[in-house]
Amino acid sequence: MRKRSMMILATMAGAILAACSSDNSSAPKPSLAGTWHVNVGPLSSGTLSPSSFDIVLKASGDTFLVTMPAVTWSVGPVTFDSGPTWIRFSGSTTVGVGETATGNTNVCQGVVFYGTENTGRDTLTSAAVAIANADTLHLGACVANATGSMTMTK
């Protein structure tokens, strides 16, 4: 089940982000670890509940352990509660957190909160949320059924 959740989130992330900027700096950077405050703006379809919550990132080797509440999308409705996963888009400063629904009823059923880390690593710029809840794949990837803006700050 965890492997399927990761596959869904990876295909969603790949379809959502076509291009990411690279970070070639070798200078030490502040850590992304800590408590991040999320405020979801209007979505193209439905609402997320809660629309304001915290995500906690705890360093674990070269990744992060993620803690966040389950979120429910009003369309369906569907609750994303599988246990969140940290995502770093390869070769970029775009990062995020994704979660699927326990007992997925659709092939693509997940939510991704993502954005570009700023130099202080305390804000995600161009932050957005994407939700997929469909039985079909488009060119082998999950396509978002709803998108919206958000803020994510430490």
Secondary structure as GFF3:
##gff-version 3
##sequence-region A 1 154
A	DSSP	alpha_helix	2	16	.	.	.	ID=ss1
A	DSSP	beta_strand	34	43	.	.	.	ID=ss2
A	DSSP	beta_strand	48	49	.	.	.	ID=ss3
A	DSSP	beta_strand	52	60	.	.	.	ID=ss4
A	DSSP	beta_strand	63	67	.	.	.	ID=ss5
A	DSSP	beta_strand	71	73	.	.	.	ID=ss6
A	DSSP	beta_strand	78	80	.	.	.	ID=ss7
A	DSSP	beta_strand	85	88	.	.	.	ID=ss8
A	DSSP	beta_strand	94	100	.	.	.	ID=ss9
A	DSSP	beta_strand	108	117	.	.	.	ID=ss10
A	DSSP	beta_strand	124	134	.	.	.	ID=ss11
A	DSSP	beta_strand	146	153	.	.	.	ID=ss12
###
